[in-house]
Amino acid sequence: MKKGIHPEYRKVVFMDVTSEYKFLSGSTKPTNDTIVWEDGNEYPLIKVEISCDTHPFYTGKQRFAAAQGRIEKFNRKYGTK
């Protein structure tokens, strides 16, 4: 592997700005924000809009209204009478 061409891989804290859910992971994404984690160490902080804590797939609060609306529209247009 060539030296000096790869970004720095380090542990960072990702924080969901909606629910303030945080988790520690590895990343090469640069950031200027930092946070003190539960273990007392300071890590870079990356803020994300959505995570497994707020994503509808993981929370079970999926909305199927749009899909149902399309099916009803199809049935009204082409359905049997």
C-alpha positions in Angstrom: 0.0 0.0 0.0 1.4 3.4 -0.9 1.9 5.8 2.0 0.3 9.2 2.1 -2.5 8.6 -0.4 -5.1 7.0 1.9 -7.4 9.0 4.2 -7.0 8.6 7.9 -9.3 5.8 9.3 -10.3 6.5 12.9 -13.1 6.0 15.4 -15.9 8.6 15.2 -19.3 9.1 16.9 -22.3 9.4 14.6 -25.2 11.3 16.1 -28.8 11.3 14.7 -29.8 15.0 15.0 -33.5 14.0 15.2 -33.4 11.7 18.2 -29.8 12.4 19.5 -29.1 8.7 19.2 -25.3 8.1 19.1 -23.1 5.2 18.2 -19.3 4.7 17.8 -17.9 3.4 14.5 -15.0 3.8 12.2 -14.9 6.3 9.4 -12.6 8.4 7.1 -15.0 11.3 6.8 -13.4 14.5 8.0 -15.2 16.7 10.6 -14.3 19.6 13.0 -16.8 18.7 15.7 -15.8 16.5 18.7 -17.7 14.8 21.6 -16.7 13.0 24.7 -17.9 9.5 24.5 -19.1 7.2 27.3 -15.6 5.8 27.8 -14.2 9.3 28.6 -12.3 9.7 25.4 -12.9 12.5 22.9 -13.9 11.4 19.4 -14.8 13.3 16.2 -18.5 13.8 15.8 -20.5 13.3 12.6 -24.1 14.5 12.5 -26.6 12.5 10.4 -30.2 13.2 9.5 -31.4 9.7 9.9 -30.2 6.5 11.5 -31.5 3.1 12.6 -33.2 4.9 15.5 -35.4 7.0 13.3 -35.6 5.2 9.9 -39.1 3.9 9.2 -37.8 0.5 8.2 -36.3 -0.1 11.6 -38.9 1.7 13.7 -41.8 -0.2 12.1 -43.7 3.0 11.3 -43.6 2.6 7.5 -46.2 4.4 5.5 -47.8 2.5 2.6 -50.5 5.1 1.8 -48.8 6.1 -1.4 -48.7 2.5 -2.7 -52.3 1.9 -1.6 -53.4 5.0 -3.4 -51.8 3.9 -6.6 -53.5 0.5 -6.4 -56.9 2.0 -5.7 -56.4 4.4 -8.7 -55.5 1.4 -10.9 -58.5 -0.5 -9.8 -60.8 2.4 -10.4 -59.4 2.8 -13.9 -59.0 -0.8 -15.0 -60.9 -2.8 -12.4 -63.9 -5.0 -13.1 -67.3 -3.5 -12.6 
